[in-house]
C-alpha cells in the first residue's frame, strides 16, 4: 500500500533526523547499499581497463620480443576488466529497476519451461491456464462469478 504525501514527508524527516544523530548508522546503511557496492566494482574494473590499455601500449611501443607477453597480458586484463565492468553495471541496473526481487540475476528458464511443461494428463500448463481463463470468462458472461 503506497504512502500518502504527508506520510512520505514524515518518513523522510524521521530518516534525516536519524542520519543527523547517528553517523555510524549512516555508514552502515551506505555500506549495505547495493548501488555503492556495484558502483565501486565498476570503478575498479574501469581502472583495470586503463591499466590493461597501458600495458598493451607499452608492449607495442617498445616493440621488443621480451615485452610481447606484456602486451598480451594487458589485452587479457582489459578483456577481463571489461567483462567485470559490464557485469557489475548490469547488476546495478537490475537492482535499480527492482528486478532482483523477481529472481536470481542471469537465471533464465529453459525453452521447454517457456513452452509449457506437460502435466500428468499430457496437457501443457499453458493450455490448462487458457482453459481456466476461458471458463472464467464464460462464467462472467453468464453472471455467475
Secondary structure, DSSP 4 states (H G I P E B T S, - for coil): -PPPHHHHHHHHHHHHHHHHH-HHHHHHHHHH-HHHHHHHHHHHHHHHHHHHHHHHHHHHHH--GGGHHHHHHHHHHHHHHHHHHHHHHHHHHHHHHTGGGGS-TT----HHHHH--B-TTS-BHHHHHHHHHHHHHHHHHHT--
